[in-house]
Amino acid sequence: TITIGSTPVVSASANSMTIRGEGSAQTSIQGGLTKSWVNLNGTGTIAIRDSLNVTSCSDDGTGQYTVTIANNMANTNYATTSGMARSGLSSCSFLADGSWAATTGSHACICANNGNSAVDVYAMLASFLGDLA
């Protein structure tokens, strides 16, 4: 435990570390870390540019990709954040496939343009937050 004055600001134990945030709130560092992320070239023959805790990505059709997570998430209630870039398009939306059922080991997505048409994208960027199994 690290203390400033009489206030503990950092405490650690096996597999756990918390820091003091605003006021007296404690924040778990492990809980707030991104557990997996990917930067995927989604055009032509898709390729992972860089990633953490990702084994592969599949091309499931125009603008459709599945990211396979190396070390599974603890449950299907994890959160995802994502973005994309497509040359010549000023704005895109990242959409979760409505038919997709969450799994602990993969995440499927559909990338679409402003007209809601699926499009291959120059960069599909995704991160996964939650607990690892």
Disulfide bonds with the S-S distance in Angstrom:
none
